[in-house]
Amino acid sequence: MVKLVVDAIHDVARSINLFELKAVAGCQLQAFKAGAHVSVNLPGGYVRQYSLCNNPEETHRYLLAVLCEPDGRGGSLAFHKDVKEGDMLEVSVPQNHFPLDQRAMHYTLIAGGIGITPLLSMAYKLKALRKAFDVYVCLRSEQDIIFREELEMLVAPESLHFHVTDGDPAKRLDLESLLAKPVPSGLVYCCGSQRLMEGVEKATTNWHPKKIRFESFTPRVLDGSDCEFNVKIASTGELMHVGATETILEVLRRHNVDVTFSCEVGLCRSCVMKYTDGEVEHHDQDLLTTDERRSRLTVCVSRGRSQQLTLDC
């Protein structure tokens, strides 16, 4: 972690502030690549991850766009209410689990609201590389549009599409039609709500899986459709039931098992735990390697595929 100063705060859309972070005198910011994010220590003990949305060529600042969610997990509210210009924040070096693959010839960037943040940095890079790309931004209201000027500068008019629904489902982006046919040498990048990402996943079943890339900083909603299972603590033999609408992390904490955690979306490695028995349904964001998945899981998002998992904790 390094300490950065909040140099400026801009109100850029309804409930969205843009925080400009700079290094203190005598220090330098670490360079980052398109799609990268940083972890931020916030007042109240929250640690949250935010995409860097500025031009990757910039070395003098980090820009973070934060949507205030009063009913969220507390981090965004702390950022909006408790962080002021001139404050110092502890920020991690940039990490990238959503990297831009520069080998493709065409890119389809699909954002849901605040999900435009990592895709904006990609648009800067793609324009510099003179790559062909289209940007689709899905929004509920005109008041929710951010970075319109930047996008209009970076994206050709015929390739920039804002889909404002005003609450009308009929106005939603037609993903099935858009993604019906795989684009030769093309990639799809999507960042947004669970519903949007599930829609993109469903619409791209005839694409090669590696051609579709996702990122989300919002915990997956458990609607009861997931299977229930049990977890066993290897050291004590204690058995715990994980219901269809709760995570392993929630169950462990309820039973007073000391678990380190942070992002709750399978992105930061804080809650990675070893398991010694059972089958796992991994939901981390490509955080673990293939070898790691044979013996480790992220308890914030992963689930049991078998009736019982034995955790080494």
Secondary structure, DSSP 8 states (H G I E B T S, - for coil): -EEEEEEEEEEEETTEEEEEEEE-TT-------TT-EEEEEETTTEEEEEE--S-TT--S-EEEEEE--TTSSSHHHHHHHH--TT-EEEE---B-SS---TT-SEEEEEEEGGGHHHHHHHHHHHHHHT-EEEEEEEES-GGG--SHHHHHHHS-GGGEEEEE-TT-GGGS--HHHHTSS--TTEEEEEES-HHHHHHHHHHTTTS-GGGEEEE-SS-----S-S--EEEEETTT--EEEE-TTS-HHHHHHHTT-----S-SSS-SSTTEEEEEES-EE--SSS-S-HHHHTTEEETTT-EESSSEEEE--
